[in-house]
Amino acid sequence: MLIIRNGRVIDPLNHVDAVCDLAIEGKQIVSVEKAMQPGEKDRVIDAEGCYVLPGLIDHHAHLAPLARIGIPSEAVCFASGVTTAVDAGSTGCANFIAHHGAVEQMRLSVRAYLNVTTTGLDTLPGCLEDVDPAHWDREGIRECFRSFGDILAGLKLRTSAPIVGKLGYEPLEATVELAEELGVPVMVHCTNPPGPLSELLNILRPGDTITHMYMNIGSSLIDEKEKILEAAYLARARGVYFEAADARAHFGLPVARAAIAQGFYPDFIATDLTRLSMYLRPTAFNLAMQISKYAALGIPFDKVVECVTVNPARELGLLDRAGSLTVGHPADITVFRPVDCDTVHGDRPYGDKDQQVFTGHKLYRPMLTVKNGEMVYRDMGF
């Protein structure tokens, strides 16, 4: 049995926030309690001063081999505390079939949004995808959901003005119509939309996700008076999810600050990582950095934890196996140590594409990642 002792366990689903010991036997969590007595043969890890959290869920990344620019999935995810990752539309119906076998062989748990375009983002970098609904292979999309519905999370569309051109919001309306037929949600990329962001929000249904919520290219989440759009409040009230997934260009510091000051927090905090953005400062880096960044921006740490655990698990229908530290569930666990930056390499810079930068004084540093009871990452000093 593996016992993680003396850590501050935060499990939003089960309303736990206390110093506890957590025991793992085989692939499952078998106990979460105070002052556990280990046996002679038990392996014990002392997590004093650390947070013990459910394995993180990165709700928006681009994973190899699904994306040509995808990250080396397990290496990057496990080292940042991520045990479940969602590929955000790297493939369409023509090429998802070719790669699904590799996804199923990963120890990392993977779900994927299917791009409505036939080959998804396979032409990136270089050429933009063809989002004209007249060119979609609808039967191919239907067949993918019939065959791989256990992996596929929904449909993905990018609505940037340079991509949709004169089509405006027609591709989004067609995506929502097709998703309604399939009974699945939509994730929509909103950076530099072809019209007012309020129009985009009004198209979305309960359960759909708008990603890159704090972007600042074109019409954004805040109006000219830096107030949250009324359409955003209405969308959230009817069940639309808001995701912060910043990559290199989908985050504007003034938008984020204004929105967070008004209490308009994300439902999901993700990365939108590719191999072009992983480990780069001051933008995406990895999910551990995003946790540190949004905590530094003023979102309470317990709310940040919800955004990378229980919230995406609930949206993905994974609450029976991910997003919590429930006894009997798979042992997907991560341990983070809060570190005052002046004790390492100085304050951490966080910024946006416009080179607007602020510094954070605390870093949440991954110490240990356990996936299905197996230690898949451990800091050499832990």
Salt bridges, closest charged atoms under 4 A:
ASP17 OD1 - ARG8 NE 2.78
ASP21 OD2 - ARG5 NE 3.58
GLU74 OE1 - ARG107 NH2 3.81
GLU104 OE1 - HIS100 ND1 3.63
GLU129 OE2 - ARG158 NE 2.72
ASP130 OD2 - HIS135 ND1 2.61
ASP132 OD2 - HIS135 NE2 3.97
GLU139 OE1 - ARG142 NH1 3.45
GLU139 OE2 - ARG146 NH2 2.49
GLU143 OE1 - ARG146 NH2 3.02
GLU180 OE1 - ARG205 NH1 2.71
GLU181 OE2 - ARG142 NE 2.51
ASP208 OD1 - ARG205 NH2 2.87
GLU243 OE2 - HIS59 ND1 2.49
GLU243 OE1 - HIS60 ND1 2.90
ASP246 OD2 - LYS293 NZ 2.44
ASP267 OD2 - ARG236 NH2 3.10
ASP272 OD1 - HIS60 NE2 2.99
ASP272 OD1 - HIS62 NE2 3.04
ASP272 OD2 - HIS212 NE2 3.88
ASP272 OD2 - HIS250 NE2 3.81
GLU315 OE1 - HIS59 NE2 2.89
ASP320 OD1 - ARG321 NE 3.08
ASP332 OD2 - LYS371 NZ 2.71
ASP340 OD1 - LYS362 NZ 2.93
ASP347 OD2 - HIS361 ND1 2.97
ASP354 OD1 - LYS353 NZ 2.96
GLU374 OE2 - ARG107 NH1 3.24
ASP379 OD2 - ARG365 NH2 3.57
